């Protein structure tokens, strides 16, 4: 099944998608949009263009596992995205994905404006990789 992952942010939202065999997660890009309605339209359009059957939205839980303000915003975004796109949306724990993405970009010497342009897409890839690993180990879900 093709799946789109979303690293939702106030200014930049990263996107990643996998192949139909759920083997490879690849960055799709970053949407720079402050207006939530326009962002919902853009993500829904990307999901349609990619022909995905599921969308995974990163859920920024607190480090202790509780849901904070950002988690609530992500949940609201996910619900509205499902309505807008008509595609099932699930929330997925994204704790530390942006930190990990920055670490990956540091290790590959991507810095400054280049890093800012891709860090959210890399974080979306990490969200999707985590979700795909879960699906591989829990095929009944």
Beta strands, then each sheet from edge to edge (+ up, - down):
strand 1: 3-7
strand 2: 12-18
strand 3: 25-32
strand 4: 54-59
strand 5: 88-93
sheet 1: 3+ 2- 1+ 4+ 5+
end
